[in-house]
């Protein structure tokens, strides 16, 4: 069974966004949950990309809309949502790891 959690920084960004964008993000998070809890089929709009991987964790990106992305980290049986941002912000976040 996969557990889902949220980093504090993810929640801070989420709560600072417009309610309409928050709804889009919630829909995307639901798609990610479905991906891990079902047959690992991704809806076309989500467009999951693996950005980084080592022995302990993998970092993935999912598309919320044309400009906004959600990042999550997958470790064994846990998915932790870590970051929300545009393409450049995601790139800078990954560089900072």
Secondary structure as the mmCIF struct_conf table of DSSP 4:
data_model
#
loop_
_struct_conf.conf_type_id
_struct_conf.id
_struct_conf.beg_label_comp_id
_struct_conf.beg_label_asym_id
_struct_conf.beg_label_seq_id
_struct_conf.end_label_comp_id
_struct_conf.end_label_asym_id
_struct_conf.end_label_seq_id
STRN STRN1 UNK A 3 UNK A 6
HELX_RH_AL_P HELX_RH_AL_P1 UNK A 8 UNK A 16
BEND BEND1 UNK A 17 UNK A 17
HELX_RH_AL_P HELX_RH_AL_P2 UNK A 19 UNK A 37
TURN_TY1_P TURN_TY1_P1 UNK A 38 UNK A 39
HELX_LH_PP_P HELX_LH_PP_P1 UNK A 41 UNK A 43
TURN_TY1_P TURN_TY1_P2 UNK A 44 UNK A 46
STRN STRN2 UNK A 49 UNK A 53
BEND BEND2 UNK A 55 UNK A 56
STRN STRN3 UNK A 58 UNK A 63
BEND BEND3 UNK A 64 UNK A 67
STRN STRN4 UNK A 69 UNK A 75
TURN_TY1_P TURN_TY1_P3 UNK A 76 UNK A 77
STRN STRN5 UNK A 78 UNK A 85
HELX_RH_AL_P HELX_RH_AL_P3 UNK A 87 UNK A 95
TURN_TY1_P TURN_TY1_P4 UNK A 96 UNK A 96
#
